[in-house]
Amino acid sequence: MRLGALACYLDPSDLGSYLQDSAVASALWQQLSQCISKGFVSAGGRLSSWLIPAVQTLNVSSMAPPELSALSGLLPQLGASFLLSLPSDQLLEVLSQPGLHTYSPAQAFKMLSKISKDTNLTMEKLCRLKPLHSGLSPAVLRDLQWAEISEAVHCQCWRTLLTELKPGHRAMLYNAMQEALHRDTKNTTLQLNCLLPFVPLRELMQTMSAEIISRSIGVYRDTDWSPHQAQFLFSKIHEFLNITSKSVRDLGHIAGGMSCDFLKLWTNDTDFVELLQFVSELPGGIRPALRKCIIEELRRQPKLDLSILSSAFSATLPVTMTERLSNASLRAILDHVQAQFADFLRLPHYKQTNLAEKALTELGSSLSEGQIDGIALDILGPLLPFLDGDILALVDRRAVALRLEEMKNFCLPKEALRDISALLTQKDLFGEPSKWQIGDVEHLGRLVFALSTKQINSIPLSVLNKDTVEQVLVGQRRWEDSIIGGVCITQCIDQHRQRQQTQSLIRGIVKARSRRAKMPVPSCADIRGTYPSAWTSTQLSRMSQEELKQCVEVFGQDSSLSSEQRRSLWVKLRQLLSPVRELSEDQVLELGSLVTAMREKDLQDTNLSNPGVLAHLGTLTDWSPKKMRAVILNVLRKRKLKVEQLTVVDLAAFGHLICGLHPSEIKKLSPYNLSMAVVFLRETSLPCTEQQMEALTSCFSRPQAFGPVSTWGPEVFTEIGTLAEEMTALGWIGTIKSIPEGTGSERACQTWCCQPCYKNKWGESPPKLSP
C-alpha cells in the first residue's frame, strides 16, 4: 500500500470495491484497521460498513499476533462471534491488552461468559479484562477465583469497578466480594479498608459503634469515606468523645462529616481560622450544606483572612468575597482551575466569567495595545470562551487561526456562542458560512456548533457531504466522551439547541434535496455516518432487513430515539428475531433501548430474569408503566420468586423497573434489603407514582431499614440522594410536617432533600443584573 496513512482520509464508499479485490484487500484492511486503532477514523463510522464484511471472512484462529493486534480498534465492531472461535486462553490474552476499546454489553456478556466457563477466571484476570466489564453477571462472579483477594494491588481495580459500573453490577460485585471475604477470613483488614467507602449506610449502622471507630481511628482517618458515611461516623464519635476544634483534625477524612452546628461552636475560638483551613483542605471536596455554612460564617466575620482557605474552596466563593483575595490567592485559584477544569465547569456561569476575567487581569502587561494576542490566548487556554463578549472582540484573529486545534477541545458555554460565532465568521477568519468550502468545515470541526442554526442552514449542501458531516459528528462525539466534554454537556450547553444545530448540519443527508426527490432510505453505513435518531420512523421502517440487521446494536445504543422510532424498528426486527421467547440474553442486550418498544406479551415471554441483563434494562428511561410491570412479572415468574424474596442485587438491578411493582407489593419488600440497595440507586430518578413513593417511604421507615423518619440523621437523607428529593415532593410531605421544628432530622431534610428551597447550592444568590 503506497498510500500509507493517506488511506485513512479516502471516502469510505470509494474503498468498498478495493476491499473486495483479493490482490489488495489484505494490505488495505490492515492499513484501515491501523487508521481506526490510531484514532484517525471512527471505529463505528461509515468505513466499518465496508471494512467489517471484508475482515469477517478471515479465519481469526490462523492469524498471526501482529495481524490480530492491527485489528484492535476494529474488534468491538466485528462482534463477539469473530473472536469466539479462538481458544478461551488466547481470547483472554487478546482482551487483556491495555488500551483496548470497550465492548458493547451484548458482546461483553457473551465473551465473558465463555472465558468464565472455560478458564479459571481470577479476580486479577477480571481486572485486566476492562473492555468486558459491562458483561458481568452473577454466574461469572460465582465462578470467580478469589485466591489473591488480600493483595493490595487489587484495591484500585475494585474502586474503579465499584465506581464506574452500572448500579446493578456494582451491587453484584459488592455482594460477591462480601461472600468471598466471609469465606476467607484471614488478613481481611486490608480488604475491608479497601471496600469501606462502598459499604451501605445500613451496614455501617449495624456494625460501627463509637468504641470501634475510636479504637481504629488510625486507619479510619485516612479512608476516603463518602459524605453520608462521614456524617454518620462523625455523629457517632461526637456522642462518645468530646471533640474540640483541635482534636477534630485527628479524625482526618471523617471530619468532613461535621455538622454546621458543630462548626458554629468554634466561631469565637482562637483556633477557628485553623479549623476553617483544615476543613477547606479536606480531600474529596465539601458537601453543599457545610460549604453554605462556612460561607455564612465568612460573611458574618468579614475580617477573617480568606487566604487560609484552599484554592479549591476559594474558587467557589461568592464573587464579592473574591475581591478580598490577595493576588497570590487568585493565582493559586487560577492554577487550580486550569488543573481541575471540570470543577470550574460546575460553577455558576457568573462565577466562571469572574474567574476568567481575573485571569485576564493577571496577564497585565501581556495585553498589548488592547488586544488579546497569542501569548495571552495560550495562558488563558480553556478560560477563553468564558470571557465577556466585549473582551472576546479584542482577540487577535490570526492567533485564533493558529490555535483552532486546541479550541476544538474547549467547552463553549451557551452564553458565549454568539460571540464565538461572531469571532469565527470574521472576514479575516472564515467569513460568511454561505461562502464556505469543504475545507472550511473540516478545519473548524466541532466548532461548527458555535454557529446559530440559521448560519448552519446557510452552509451550501454541496459542502455538507456525508464524509465531511461524519468528520464533524465524530469529533463532537469524541469530545463529549472526554471528562471535560461530559461535564460541559450537562452543565454549560443548551442540549435542545445542540440537537437543532445537528439536524441542520445533516439536513442534506437525511432529507430529500428537492420537492420531487424521494425521501432517502438509509443504509447501515448512513446510520453509522450520522446517528439513528436523525432519521424519521418512516425512513427507518423502509430499511431493508439486511441493512437493519447489520445495525441492530447501533440502534440499541442510541438513547435519543423517540418511542415512535423505536416502535418502527422493533416491528421490523421482530420479523427477524421471531420467536421472541427464544431470544438469548446477549440478543436482548444487543437490542438495548429497543427493548422498551417490545409488546407487553413479548416482554413476558422473553427471558429477562438474569440480573446481568436487568442491570442494563433497569437504567433505561423510556418504559411505560405497563411494560415495567410486564418485566417484573417475567422475573418473578421465571425465577419462581415472591416479592419479599427479592435480594439487594435484584432491587439494585431493577433500577427504574422497581416502579413496575404495585404499592402493596413494595410494602412487602424486605426493608433491610431495600435499605442496603438504596446506595446503588441513590442517583436514580424513579418514574414511580405518588402511591408507589409513599410505599417506598413506608418501607424505609421500618425498624429493619432506617426507622421512623423523625429519627433520621442527615446521613440517611444524603445516602438516599435523588430518591430523597422525589420522596419529599411526594411521599414524605405529611411525615415531615409532623417532625418537631428545630430537630436535627428536620434541618437535615431541609438541607439535603429540599435543596431548591435555598438560594443555591453555593449558599448565595446570583448577582442582580442591571436593567
Secondary structure, 3 states (H helix, E strand, C coil): CCCHHHHHHCCHHHHHHHHCCHHHHHHHHHHHHHHHHCCCCCCCCHHHHHHHHHHHCCCHHHCCHHHHHHCCCCHHHHCHHHHCCCCHHHHHHHHCCCCCCCCCHHHHHHHHHHHHHHCCCEHHHHHHCHHHHHHCCHHHHHCCECCCCCCHHHHHHHHHHHHHCCHHHHHHHHHHHHHHHHHCCCCHHHHHHHHHHHCCHHHHHHHCCHHHHHHCHHHHCCCCCCHHHHHHHHHHHHHHCCCCCCHHHHHHHHHHHCCHHHHHCCCCCCCHHHHHHHHHCCCCCCCHHHHHHHHHHHHHCCCCCHHHCCHHHHCCCCHHHHCCCCHHHHHHHHHHHHHCHHHHHCCCHHHHHHHHHHHHHHHHHHCECCEECHHHHHHHHHHHHHCCHHHHCCECHHHHHCCHHHHCCCCCCHHHHHHHHHHHCCCCCCCCHHHCCHHHHHHHHHHHHHCCHHHHHCCCCCCCCHHHHHHHHHHHHHHHHCHHHHHHHHHCCCHHHHHHHHHHHCHHHHCCCCCCCCCCCCCHHHHHHCCHHHCCHHHHHCCCHHHHHHCHHHHHCCCCCCHHHHHHHHHHHHHHHCCHHHCCHHHHHHHHHHHHHCCHHHHHHCCCCCHHHHHHHCCCCCCCHHHHHHHHHHHHHHCCCCHHHCCHHHHHHHHHHHHHCCHHHHCCCCHHHHHHHHHHHCCCCCCCCHHHHHHHHHHHCCCCCCCCHHHCCHHHHHHHCHHHHHHHHCCCHHHHHCCCCCCHHHHHHHHHCCHHHCCCCCCCCCCCCCC
